[in-house]
Amino acid sequence: MSIKDIESEVISEFEMFEDWTDKYNYLIELGKSIKKIDEKYKQPKYLIKGCQAQVWLHASYENGKIHFTADSDALITKGIISLLLRVLSGRTPDEIINSDLAFIDKIGLKEHLSPTRANGLTNMIKQIKLYAMAFKAKNKQDPNR
């Protein structure tokens, strides 16, 4: 499935709920199913800076694709990062770098978050794209990787 296909799925899922209380509850449920980060990566260098909650993000590069694991100490934040990973994990660096993540606006996520959570969402996206840029640059230096 393409990023756009997964984004469409997410939009459809969120359209099933009429109010944001239900959408927040759905986000919390999504967070419970996230592929958890290994405990060895729950250290400061894997924390996403600028998030109200603690969010750890780890990326690995395998067969030309980036795979992410993450965790957070806040339920809604864990749901937010799980949505991002659902869309972006298992993608090439270029797919991640070029993604516009239009689903975030279409489901109204950013406008329904507190300013600090919205800032955290922006920082999560920025960190994911930074990983993609780093793996792309490293792969250019060592194409056999």
TORZATOR-535525 format. One record per residue (C-alpha): residue number from 0; z, y, x. Coordinates in steps of 0.05 Angstrom, whole numbers. Each point is the difference from the previous one (the first is absolute). Example, Ala and Ser with C-alpha at 12.3 -4.5 7.8 and 13.67 -1.06 7.14 Angstrom:
TORZATOR-535525
<pt><baba>0</baba><c3>156</c3><c2>-90</c2><c1>246</c1></pt>
<pt><baba>1</baba><c3>-13</c3><c2>69</c2><c1>27</c1></pt>
END
This chain:
TORZATOR-535525
<pt><baba>0</baba><c3>0</c3><c2>0</c2><c1>0</c1></pt>
<pt><baba>1</baba><c3>-15</c3><c2>70</c2><c1>23</c1></pt>
<pt><baba>2</baba><c3>51</c3><c2>56</c2><c1>5</c1></pt>
<pt><baba>3</baba><c3>-32</c3><c2>32</c2><c1>-61</c1></pt>
<pt><baba>4</baba><c3>7</c3><c2>-66</c2><c1>-39</c1></pt>
<pt><baba>5</baba><c3>74</c3><c2>-5</c2><c1>16</c1></pt>
<pt><baba>6</baba><c3>10</c3><c2>74</c2><c1>-17</c1></pt>
<pt><baba>7</baba><c3>-33</c3><c2>-13</c2><c1>-68</c1></pt>
<pt><baba>8</baba><c3>48</c3><c2>-58</c2><c1>-12</c1></pt>
<pt><baba>9</baba><c3>60</c3><c2>44</c2><c1>16</c1></pt>
<pt><baba>10</baba><c3>-26</c3><c2>55</c2><c1>-46</c1></pt>
<pt><baba>11</baba><c3>-8</c3><c2>-50</c2><c1>-57</c1></pt>
<pt><baba>12</baba><c3>70</c3><c2>-28</c2><c1>11</c1></pt>
<pt><baba>13</baba><c3>31</c3><c2>70</c2><c1>-3</c1></pt>
<pt><baba>14</baba><c3>-41</c3><c2>17</c2><c1>-62</c1></pt>
<pt><baba>15</baba><c3>38</c3><c2>-55</c2><c1>-37</c1></pt>
<pt><baba>16</baba><c3>63</c3><c2>42</c2><c1>2</c1></pt>
<pt><baba>17</baba><c3>7</c3><c2>61</c2><c1>-44</c1></pt>
<pt><baba>18</baba><c3>57</c3><c2>36</c2><c1>35</c1></pt>
<pt><baba>19</baba><c3>23</c3><c2>10</c2><c1>70</c1></pt>
<pt><baba>20</baba><c3>66</c3><c2>-37</c2><c1>-10</c1></pt>
<pt><baba>21</baba><c3>-40</c3><c2>-63</c2><c1>-10</c1></pt>
<pt><baba>22</baba><c3>-46</c3><c2>17</c2><c1>58</c1></pt>
<pt><baba>23</baba><c3>61</c3><c2>10</c2><c1>46</c1></pt>
<pt><baba>24</baba><c3>27</c3><c2>-67</c2><c1>-23</c1></pt>
<pt><baba>25</baba><c3>-67</c3><c2>-31</c2><c1>16</c1></pt>
<pt><baba>26</baba><c3>1</c3><c2>32</c2><c1>70</c1></pt>
<pt><baba>27</baba><c3>70</c3><c2>-30</c2><c1>10</c1></pt>
<pt><baba>28</baba><c3>-27</c3><c2>-69</c2><c1>-20</c1></pt>
<pt><baba>29</baba><c3>-59</c3><c2>8</c2><c1>48</c1></pt>
<pt><baba>30</baba><c3>49</c3><c2>16</c2><c1>56</c1></pt>
<pt><baba>31</baba><c3>36</c3><c2>-65</c2><c1>-11</c1></pt>
<pt><baba>32</baba><c3>-63</c3><c2>-39</c2><c1>16</c1></pt>
<pt><baba>33</baba><c3>-17</c3><c2>36</c2><c1>65</c1></pt>
<pt><baba>34</baba><c3>-11</c3><c2>-43</c2><c1>62</c1></pt>
<pt><baba>35</baba><c3>63</c3><c2>19</c2><c1>38</c1></pt>
<pt><baba>36</baba><c3>-1</c3><c2>25</c2><c1>70</c1></pt>
<pt><baba>37</baba><c3>31</c3><c2>-44</c2><c1>52</c1></pt>
<pt><baba>38</baba><c3>71</c3><c2>23</c2><c1>15</c1></pt>
<pt><baba>39</baba><c3>-19</c3><c2>12</c2><c1>73</c1></pt>
<pt><baba>40</baba><c3>-43</c3><c2>58</c2><c1>-24</c1></pt>
<pt><baba>41</baba><c3>56</c3><c2>34</c2><c1>-38</c1></pt>
<pt><baba>42</baba><c3>13</c3><c2>48</c2><c1>57</c1></pt>
<pt><baba>43</baba><c3>-11</c3><c2>75</c2><c1>8</c1></pt>
<pt><baba>44</baba><c3>-68</c3><c2>-4</c2><c1>32</c1></pt>
<pt><baba>45</baba><c3>-29</c3><c2>-33</c2><c1>-63</c1></pt>
<pt><baba>46</baba><c3>31</c3><c2>50</c2><c1>-48</c1></pt>
<pt><baba>47</baba><c3>-48</c3><c2>47</c2><c1>-35</c1></pt>
<pt><baba>48</baba><c3>23</c3><c2>71</c2><c1>14</c1></pt>
<pt><baba>49</baba><c3>7</c3><c2>50</c2><c1>-56</c1></pt>
<pt><baba>50</baba><c3>20</c3><c2>-49</c2><c1>-54</c1></pt>
<pt><baba>51</baba><c3>63</c3><c2>11</c2><c1>-41</c1></pt>
<pt><baba>52</baba><c3>14</c3><c2>-75</c2><c1>2</c1></pt>
<pt><baba>53</baba><c3>-6</c3><c2>-45</c2><c1>60</c1></pt>
<pt><baba>54</baba><c3>-69</c3><c2>-32</c2><c1>3</c1></pt>
<pt><baba>55</baba><c3>-18</c3><c2>-48</c2><c1>55</c1></pt>
<pt><baba>56</baba><c3>-74</c3><c2>-16</c2><c1>12</c1></pt>
<pt><baba>57</baba><c3>-29</c3><c2>-49</c2><c1>49</c1></pt>
<pt><baba>58</baba><c3>-74</c3><c2>-13</c2><c1>12</c1></pt>
<pt><baba>59</baba><c3>-35</c3><c2>-58</c2><c1>34</c1></pt>
<pt><baba>60</baba><c3>-73</c3><c2>-7</c2><c1>18</c1></pt>
<pt><baba>61</baba><c3>-35</c3><c2>-66</c2><c1>-9</c1></pt>
<pt><baba>62</baba><c3>-74</c3><c2>-17</c2><c1>-6</c1></pt>
<pt><baba>63</baba><c3>-20</c3><c2>72</c2><c1>-8</c1></pt>
<pt><baba>64</baba><c3>49</c3><c2>13</c2><c1>-57</c1></pt>
<pt><baba>65</baba><c3>68</c3><c2>34</c2><c1>-4</c1></pt>
<pt><baba>66</baba><c3>57</c3><c2>-34</c2><c1>-35</c1></pt>
<pt><baba>67</baba><c3>62</c3><c2>39</c2><c1>-20</c1></pt>
<pt><baba>68</baba><c3>70</c3><c2>-20</c2><c1>-17</c1></pt>
<pt><baba>69</baba><c3>52</c3><c2>50</c2><c1>-24</c1></pt>
<pt><baba>70</baba><c3>68</c3><c2>9</c2><c1>-32</c1></pt>
<pt><baba>71</baba><c3>42</c3><c2>57</c2><c1>-27</c1></pt>
<pt><baba>72</baba><c3>72</c3><c2>10</c2><c1>-18</c1></pt>
<pt><baba>73</baba><c3>-20</c3><c2>34</c2><c1>-66</c1></pt>
<pt><baba>74</baba><c3>-30</c3><c2>-38</c2><c1>-59</c1></pt>
<pt><baba>75</baba><c3>-53</c3><c2>50</c2><c1>-22</c1></pt>
<pt><baba>76</baba><c3>-21</c3><c2>14</c2><c1>71</c1></pt>
<pt><baba>77</baba><c3>-7</c3><c2>-74</c2><c1>12</c1></pt>
<pt><baba>78</baba><c3>-46</c3><c2>-3</c2><c1>-60</c1></pt>
<pt><baba>79</baba><c3>-41</c3><c2>58</c2><c1>26</c1></pt>
<pt><baba>80</baba><c3>-10</c3><c2>-31</c2><c1>69</c1></pt>
<pt><baba>81</baba><c3>-17</c3><c2>-67</c2><c1>-33</c1></pt>
<pt><baba>82</baba><c3>-55</c3><c2>34</c2><c1>-40</c1></pt>
<pt><baba>83</baba><c3>-29</c3><c2>30</c2><c1>63</c1></pt>
<pt><baba>84</baba><c3>2</c3><c2>-66</c2><c1>37</c1></pt>
<pt><baba>85</baba><c3>-32</c3><c2>-36</c2><c1>-59</c1></pt>
<pt><baba>86</baba><c3>-59</c3><c2>47</c2><c1>6</c1></pt>
<pt><baba>87</baba><c3>-4</c3><c2>7</c2><c1>76</c1></pt>
<pt><baba>88</baba><c3>29</c3><c2>-62</c2><c1>34</c1></pt>
<pt><baba>89</baba><c3>-52</c3><c2>-49</c2><c1>25</c1></pt>
<pt><baba>90</baba><c3>-53</c3><c2>54</c2><c1>9</c1></pt>
<pt><baba>91</baba><c3>-39</c3><c2>23</c2><c1>61</c1></pt>
<pt><baba>92</baba><c3>21</c3><c2>63</c2><c1>35</c1></pt>
<pt><baba>93</baba><c3>-61</c3><c2>37</c2><c1>-27</c1></pt>
<pt><baba>94</baba><c3>14</c3><c2>-21</c2><c1>-72</c1></pt>
<pt><baba>95</baba><c3>70</c3><c2>27</c2><c1>6</c1></pt>
<pt><baba>96</baba><c3>-20</c3><c2>64</c2><c1>35</c1></pt>
<pt><baba>97</baba><c3>-55</c3><c2>14</c2><c1>-51</c1></pt>
<pt><baba>98</baba><c3>40</c3><c2>-17</c2><c1>-62</c1></pt>
<pt><baba>99</baba><c3>14</c3><c2>58</c2><c1>-46</c1></pt>
<pt><baba>100</baba><c3>54</c3><c2>-36</c2><c1>-41</c1></pt>
<pt><baba>101</baba><c3>-23</c3><c2>33</c2><c1>-64</c1></pt>
<pt><baba>102</baba><c3>43</c3><c2>-47</c2><c1>-41</c1></pt>
<pt><baba>103</baba><c3>62</c3><c2>41</c2><c1>20</c1></pt>
<pt><baba>104</baba><c3>-25</c3><c2>60</c2><c1>-39</c1></pt>
<pt><baba>105</baba><c3>-31</c3><c2>-42</c2><c1>-56</c1></pt>
<pt><baba>106</baba><c3>67</c3><c2>-33</c2><c1>-16</c1></pt>
<pt><baba>107</baba><c3>36</c3><c2>66</c2><c1>7</c1></pt>
<pt><baba>108</baba><c3>47</c3><c2>-26</c2><c1>53</c1></pt>
<pt><baba>109</baba><c3>6</c3><c2>61</c2><c1>44</c1></pt>
<pt><baba>110</baba><c3>13</c3><c2>48</c2><c1>-57</c1></pt>
<pt><baba>111</baba><c3>56</c3><c2>-45</c2><c1>-27</c1></pt>
<pt><baba>112</baba><c3>37</c3><c2>-5</c2><c1>66</c1></pt>
<pt><baba>113</baba><c3>54</c3><c2>47</c2><c1>24</c1></pt>
<pt><baba>114</baba><c3>-25</c3><c2>47</c2><c1>55</c1></pt>
<pt><baba>115</baba><c3>35</c3><c2>-41</c2><c1>53</c1></pt>
<pt><baba>116</baba><c3>-29</c3><c2>-66</c2><c1>-25</c1></pt>
<pt><baba>117</baba><c3>-70</c3><c2>31</c2><c1>-5</c1></pt>
<pt><baba>118</baba><c3>8</c3><c2>23</c2><c1>72</c1></pt>
<pt><baba>119</baba><c3>21</c3><c2>-71</c2><c1>18</c1></pt>
<pt><baba>120</baba><c3>-62</c3><c2>-28</c2><c1>-34</c1></pt>
<pt><baba>121</baba><c3>-43</c3><c2>48</c2><c1>41</c1></pt>
<pt><baba>122</baba><c3>35</c3><c2>-23</c2><c1>64</c1></pt>
<pt><baba>123</baba><c3>-8</c3><c2>-73</c2><c1>-18</c1></pt>
<pt><baba>124</baba><c3>-75</c3><c2>10</c2><c1>-8</c1></pt>
<pt><baba>125</baba><c3>-3</c3><c2>40</c2><c1>64</c1></pt>
<pt><baba>126</baba><c3>36</c3><c2>-55</c2><c1>39</c1></pt>
<pt><baba>127</baba><c3>-45</c3><c2>-55</c2><c1>-28</c1></pt>
<pt><baba>128</baba><c3>-62</c3><c2>40</c2><c1>20</c1></pt>
<pt><baba>129</baba><c3>30</c3><c2>15</c2><c1>69</c1></pt>
<pt><baba>130</baba><c3>8</c3><c2>-75</c2><c1>11</c1></pt>
<pt><baba>131</baba><c3>-73</c3><c2>-9</c2><c1>-20</c1></pt>
<pt><baba>132</baba><c3>-24</c3><c2>54</c2><c1>48</c1></pt>
<pt><baba>133</baba><c3>42</c3><c2>-30</c2><c1>56</c1></pt>
<pt><baba>134</baba><c3>-28</c3><c2>-71</c2><c1>-11</c1></pt>
<pt><baba>135</baba><c3>-71</c3><c2>28</c2><c1>-5</c1></pt>
<pt><baba>136</baba><c3>9</c3><c2>37</c2><c1>66</c1></pt>
<pt><baba>137</baba><c3>31</c3><c2>-60</c2><c1>34</c1></pt>
<pt><baba>138</baba><c3>-55</c3><c2>-45</c2><c1>-25</c1></pt>
<pt><baba>139</baba><c3>-53</c3><c2>46</c2><c1>29</c1></pt>
<pt><baba>140</baba><c3>34</c3><c2>-6</c2><c1>68</c1></pt>
<pt><baba>141</baba><c3>8</c3><c2>-76</c2><c1>-6</c1></pt>
<pt><baba>142</baba><c3>-54</c3><c2>-28</c2><c1>-47</c1></pt>
<pt><baba>143</baba><c3>23</c3><c2>-71</c2><c1>12</c1></pt>
<pt><baba>144</baba><c3>66</c3><c2>15</c2><c1>-34</c1></pt>
END
